[in-house]
Structures are given as structure tokens and as C-alpha cells.
Amino acid sequence: MKVTIFGTGYVGLVTGTCLAEMGNHVVCVDVDVAKVDRLKAGNIPIYEPGLTPMVVRNHADGRLDFTTDAAPAVGHGEVVFIAVGTPPDEDGSADLKYVLAVAKTIGDNIDRYTVVVNKSTVPVGTADRVREAVQARLQARGVDLPFDVVSNPEFLKEGDAVEDCMRPDRIIVGASSPKAIGVLRKLYAPFNRNHDRMVVMDERSAELTKYAANAMLATKISFMNEIANIAEHVGADVELVRQGIGADPRIGYHFIYPGAGYGGSCFPKDVQALARTAHAVGYDARLLDAVEAVNNSQKSRLFALLSRHFLGQLKGRTIALWGLAFKPNTDDMREASSRRLMEQLWEAGANVRAFDPEAADETRRIYGERDDLRLVERPYDAIDGADALMIVTEWKAFRAPDFARVKSLLKNAVIFDGRNLYDPAAVEETGIAYYGIGRGRSLAGRHDD
């Protein structure tokens, strides 16, 4: 099939590449000329395991192309995806200006029946607004062409996006047109060979499904962070609690790991947007507001533990960070816990020395060159002479360090484990003070000169 995708971010690039991998002819559109040139040269602007070779291969084979010329791209696609960003507006609601701009472009250029697919995460009712925008442009042109608008939200996890796209858990299709549903069934048939993963519903239900999924997962994380904070105060170990409740199949083990707060491009934005949608229709979404509040507070937890350990005396100290990305297997730092932590450390007069396998360039892009920030190429370089080590992202490379070497390099033998990677007793047996999230013993407090 011939497919056009507006947007070459995580969603658009991964979706387009996977559709091309299945034999479709895909054109991806972006307004950034330099980005399009880099993509054509095989220079992928995001880190996502497995994506680069797929892009290079499909582009070389002629199934995947990139352009800034929207008009012929619209003419190319029998299915046109909208996969542009929906950044938070000032009040936290999703800003639809890019989505609606693409809708207008589609209306200006279609010349036959076209299925317009909302792939971006959009508020309930956006399909109606896209339909109206396309129709208004057709009327302005004085033409009457058939088209359908479908809501087809993505469920791609950064770090596993290619796998999620190639082997989806479910394919949500929100549509009222049997013809459009048939087109999407044909497009997704290669992803459906094992069993039918397509779930068909109306557009508004599909739009809400995406927000509900992310809000549910964010709620589980904030709930476990709340339990972790209670565990610290009552002397319990939240890791044991996690194992105890995770054994209940109604709860399960996924997304019940406490830590330093969730980040990324989806959970923070989508929880806020869903809450604002609820408020806009007169419903007080108290649980969603609480999820957001708990997460905002949790992002300061590591700094609070560090500050208490050193009795508030952080000026001039060097703090080592392992991990900067909001999660492993990505270089994405949007809403990352590391950003709150670094900014708090700088405000307190501390210096940051950090290592991340992929996010160093993104950190430089965000913060530029600073005297109080040093990015190193090896994890142990970060801790050499540092006053403390803080685990911020749970990269696999951090799971089994040489604790004897860590102790010998640190000026003060103390680890603040923001992802509960280590066993407290095992770490402390090596002579290193240990603070985790909700590990009970951390409230005892220690001070090292």
C-alpha cells in the first residue's frame, strides 16, 4: 500500500519504518530540511534499538523516503497518518496546532478517497476537529471528495518501540466507516497473522483509550512511590512489598517499581492532558491530579535524601550521577528525573559529574557548557573523587558494579539508589552507606565528612 506519514519523531519514524519493512511504500514528511537530509543519509536523530538499520535498509530498497514537500506526499498516500507532536499548552492541555495544520494541508491536496489517520496522542474529540478542518479546505477549493478520519493511537514504549510496532499487543482503530476499517485491516494484516489484534471502536473511545492506558500505568508508578515513602517512615522494605503484591495476578509485577519519578514524552503530558480534558467538561479528576502531584514530589526525593545525609552542606561537593535519560535504551530526557536532580544540585552549589550511555549529547543540547557539569565517557570516571554516587536511570550496565572499586574511588562511600537496583545489606557489607527508595533503613541517616 502507499502510505504517507506527517512527522518523523518517535511515532512517525518508527511507524513509517515498520510499515515499509512489511512491503508498503512509505513517504515521511517533515518541515525540517536538515532533518530530512540527515534521514536520507541514514543519520537517525533519535536513539532507538534496531531502528537505524531498518531505516537505512528500507530507504536503500526504495520503500521508505523522506521529504519536506507536502503536496506530492499527500497525493502519494491512500492512507495519510498524522504523527506530529501535541506538546502541552500553558494550562497542560494538548496543543493541537500541528495536528490541525497537517489536516488543513491534507484538505488542500487530496485528489481521491483518502483515509486520514490520527496517530498522534490527541484529546477526545480531535477526530471531529480534523474532519472539520479537512472538509473546510475542500469546500474552499470548491471540490467534493470522500475521505474518512480514523483514530489509531500508538502504544510504543521508547527503548522497545520497534518491537512494539512489529509485534503489537493490540491495534486500536476508532472509526465509524466500514470502508476505512477495511483499509486499516488491509494495512495491518501483516501484523495480524498470529491472531487478530485489531480492536475496533468509535473514534472518541479510541482517543480516550490511549490516555486511559498511559494514565493507568502512571497511576501504578505513583501509587508505588507513595507506598515506598510510607515504607521509609514505618521501617518496611518496599522491594519486599512489591514482590508480595506483584504475586497477585490481579496486580502483576509490571509498573510497580518505585523510583525517582516517571518522565518521558508520554506519561507526564498525557496525565495532565486527560485531567485538563476532564476539568473542561466539569469533572473533577482528583485521582489524576494526585498522580501528577505525587510524581512531581517524587522527583525531589533523591535530592532530599542526599541533602539530609550531608546535613544540607552540599556547596562545593561533587556528586556523581549514573544515568540521565528518563529510562534505559533511549537518549530522551524530556521530563527526566535527572533534570530536576541536577538543577537542585546546582542551586545548592554542588557540581555534577555524570555518565549515560546515550544521553550525553542531549544533556549538552539542553544545558550547554557549564562549569558545574562534567559529562564523562565511562561510568567509573564519574565517581572518581566524588562525594556520592546517585543512580538515576536503570541501565543494565549499572546493575552489577564492582562495589570495592566504587568504594575506593568515592571520596565518601555512599550510594543513593534511585531505582532500587541493589540489595542494601550487600552494599553495606562492602562498607558503602546505602540509600534506596522505600527501603526502610534509609531514615536512619548518616553523615560523612
N, C-alpha and C positions, 0 to 999 in steps of 0.2 A: 504494500500500500504506500501511497505518497502522503507523508506526514510533515507538517510544519510546526515548529516549536518556538514560541517567543520567550526568550530568556535563556541564558547559559550559566545560571548559577547551579547549586547542588541539584535542584529538582529538574530543571530543564536539561542540563548537560547529561545527567545520569539517565533520565528517561529517554532522551533522544538517542543516546548511545546504545542503550539496551534494545530499543525498538529497531535500530539499524542492525544490531547483532542478529536479530531474528529475520533479517532479509528485507526489511522495509527501506524505502528511500526517504531519508530524513534531512530536512533543512532546518538549522537552528539560527534564529535571528537575534542579534544584539545591537544596541546603539553604539557600543564602544568599538571603534575601528581597531584600536590597538589590541584589544582582547580577541577580536575575531581573527586578526592576523596571527596572534600567538597560537590560537586554537588550530588554525590551518597548518601551522608549523609543528604541531604536536606538543606545544608548551601548555600544559594544563594548569590553570591558575589556582586550583584547589588540590589539597591532598586527600585522596580517597583511594583506599587499596583496590587495585585491579582496574581502575578507571583508565589510566593513561594508555596502556597497551590496547584496550578496546577502542578508544578514540582514534588512535593512530592507525590501527588496522582497518577500521570501517571507513575512515576518511580516505585511506590509500585505495581501498576497494571501490570507492565511489558511492557508497551507501549513506555517507554522512558528510554534510557540507555545512559551512558557516558563512553567514552574510550579514551585512547591515542594510541591504536593500529589501525593504518590507514588501513592496508591491508584487514583485515576481514570486516572492516566498509565499505570500497568501495564495497566489494563483497556483502554486505547486501543490498545495496540500488539500486533499479531500477531507482530512482531519487536521484542524488547527488548534494546537494547545496554547493556552495562556499559562506560562510558568514564570511570571515576573514576581518581584518582591512585593510584599504587603507590609511595609515597616509600620511600627507603632506610631500613631498620631500623637499629638500633645496630650490627649486625655487617655492614651493607652489603647484606643480603638484602632482597628486595622485601617491603614491608609490605602484606598483603592485607586489612587490616581493613575498608577502604572497599569493596573488591570483594565481600567476603563479607557485609557489611551490606546491600548492594544485593541480593545473591542472596536473603537472608532476606526482604527487602521484596517481591521478586518472588513468592517462595513464599507469602507471606501474602495476595497479592492476585490472582494469576491465576485466571481462571474458565473457560478453554478452552485448547486446544492452543496453546502458545507456543514460539517459538524464542528462546532466550536466547543472546546473542552476547557473548563476551568480546572487547572491542575494546581494552581496556587492555593494556599490556605486562605480562605475568604469567609467573611461573616455570612450568616444565614440571610438569604435574600439577594446575594450577589448575582446568581444566575439570572434573576429577573432584570437586574440593572444592566448586565452585559447584553441581554436580549434587547432591551430598550435602546441601548447605545448603538448596537449594530443596525437595528431597524431604523433608527433616526437617520443614520448615514445613508442607508439605502433609499429612504424617502427623499433625502436631499439630492441624491443622484437621479431621482425620478425613475428608479427601477424596482421591480418586484421579484426578488429572488428568494427561494426557500432556503432556510437554514434552521438548525437546531442548536440549542445550548445545553451542554451536559456538565454536571458536576462530577468530577473524577478525582477526589483528593488523593494526595500521595501519602504513603506511610513508610518513608525511607529513613533509616537511622544513619546518621553520619558515622562513618567508620565501617558500616556494613551496607551502604546504600546500593552498591552493585548487586550484592547477593539478595537484598530485599526486593530489588526491581526484577531480577531474573527469576526469583522463586518467591513470589508474593504470598503472604498469608491469606490475603483477601483482596479483591479488586472491587472497590465500591463505585457503582455507577448510578448517579442520580439523573434520571431522565423521564420525561413523560411521552416521548416519541418512540414508538416501536421501531421506526426506521433508524433513528440514532442509536438505539440499543443494539440493533443488528449490526451496525457499522462497528461499534465498540466490541461486540462479541467477535467479529472477524479480526479486528486488530489485535485483541488479546488472546486469540485462540492458541498461539504457540506457548503462552504462559499457563494454559489451562489443560494441558494434555493429561496430567496425572489425575486430577479431579477438578470439578468446576469450582473455581474460587470466586466467581463473579457474584456479587450481591447487588441486586437491582432495587432501587427505591426512588422516591421523588427527590427533586433537586434540593429542597430545603433540609430534608432528613440527611442527605449525603453531606451537605455542608456542616450540619451540626455534628455528624458522626466524627468528622476529623477533629473538631475542637473537643468533643467529649472524650475521645481516645487520649489525646495529649493531656487534658485536664485530669483524667483518671490516673495516669501514670505520675504526673506531677504531684497529685494528692498523696499517692503512696509514698513518694520520696519525702514530702514534708511531714507526713504522719510519722515515718520512721525517725526523722530528725527530731521531732517533738518527743518521741519515746526515748531517743538517745539522751536528750537533755534531762529528761526525768531520771533516767538511769544513773547519770552522773550524780544527781542530788541524793538518790536513795542508796547508792553504793552497789548497783547492779551492773552487769556487763551486757550491753545491748547486742553484742555478737551472739551471745547465748540465747538472748530473747529472740533474735532474728531467726536462729535455727529452730527454736521452739515453735514460733508461729508459722514459719515457712513450711513446716511439715504438714500443716493443714492444707489439703488440696484446694479449699475454698479461697485461700490466701496465696499460696505459692511463694516461690523464692525470688521471682523477678521483681525488680524495682523496690526492694525493701532493704537496700543497703544504705545505712546512714552515712553522712559525709558533710562536706563543707558547702552544701547547697547545689542546686541544679543550675545549669546555664544553657548556652547554645542559642540557636536561632529560632527554636520552636516553643519549648515549654514556657519560658517567661512571657514571650509575646502572645502566645495563644491563650494562656490562662487570663492574662489581662484583657485580651480582646473579647473572650467569652463573657467575662464579668461585665465589661462595658456594654456588650450586647444585651445582657440581662437587665442591667440598670436602665438602658434606653427604653425598654418596654415595661418599666415599672416593677421589675422583680429584684429584690434584694438578695444577691448571690453571696450570702455570708460565708459559705464554705470556700468558694473560690477566692474571696478576699482573704480568708485566713491562710489558705495555701500560699498565696503570694507573700503575705506578711511573714509567715514562718520562714520561707525561703530567703527573704531579704535579711532577716535576722541571722539566719544560719551562716550566711556568707561572712559574718564578722566573728564567728565562733573561734576560728584558728587564731586570729589576732588576739582575742580576749585571753585564750589560754597562754599564748606567748607573753603577753603583757603581764599577766599575773605571775608567771614563772620568774620573770626578771624584775618584779616589783615596779613595773612601769618605767624602768630605766632602759630604754631602747635606743636613745640617741647615740649615734656613732657605732652601733653594733652592725655586724654583717650577718644577714640571715640568708641561708641557702634555701632555694625552692627547687624541688623536683616536680616538674610538670607545670605547664602554663595553659595548654589547650583546655577547653571546657570538659573534654572527655578524651579517652585514648583513640588512636587511629584517625585523628583529624588535626588540622592546624587552625581550626576555628576557635576564636577567642571571644566571640560575641557573648556577652553576659557571663563570662567565665569567672569562677570564684577567685582565680589568681589575680584578676584585675582589682577587685575590692581589697584583697590582702596586700598587694603591692602598694596601692595608693594609701592604705592605712599605715604601712611601714614607713613610707616616705614622709607622711605627715608627722610621724613620731620621730623623724630624724635618723631612721635606720637606712642601711644600704642593702640592696638586693643583689644576690648573685644567683642566677637561675640557669637550669638546663631543661630543655624539652626536645624530644627527638624531631619534632616537625614545626613547632610554633615560634621559633626564634625570629624568623623573618617577619611574621605577623606582629610580634611584640615590638619589633623595631618600627614597623609601619605605624603602629598605634602611638607609641611613646617617644619615638625618635631617639637621639643620643642623649643620655643623661649621665651625670657623674655618679649618681646613686643607683645605677642599674648596669650590671655586667652580665652578658649572656655568654655562656661557655659551651664548648663543643663536647664535653664529656661530663657525666654525672658527678664523678668524684672531684673534678676541678671545682665544682660549685661549693663543695663543703670544706675544702682545704683552708683551715684557719677561720671558718665561720663560727658564729656564736651558737647557731642552732640549725637543724635541718627540718624543713617542713615539706610533707608530702601533699601535693595539691591535686595531681592527676594520676590515676591508677594505671599508668603504662606498665606493660608486662616486665619491662626491663628493670622496674623498681621493686619487684615482688620478692626477690631473694638476694639482697645486697650482702656484702661482706661486712658484717657489723663490727668486727675487730678493726677493719680498715676505716670504717666510718668513725669509730671512737678515736682512733689515732689521729685522724685529720681534723676533727672538730675541736675548736677552742673550748667549747662547753659541750659535754657529752649529753645532748638532749635531742630527742626526735618528737616532732608534732605531726602525728599521722592523721591527715585529714580524710583519708579513705579507708582507715582501719585495715591496712594491708598486713600488719604484723601482729604476732602474739605478744602481748605486753610482758608476760613473765619471761619469755625467751629473750626479748630485747634487754630487759633489765638485768638478766643474768650475765650479759656481756658488759655491764657497768654503764649502760646508757639509760638515762631517765626517759620515760616514755609517756606521752600524752596521746590518747586517741579521742574519738568522738563517741561519748556514751560508754566509756569503759570502766566507770565507777571509780577506780583508784585515782583518776586524774585530778579529783578535787583535793587530794592531799596537799598538792602544791609543793614546789621545790624552788630553790634559788641557787644558781651557780655564778660565781664571780668569773 
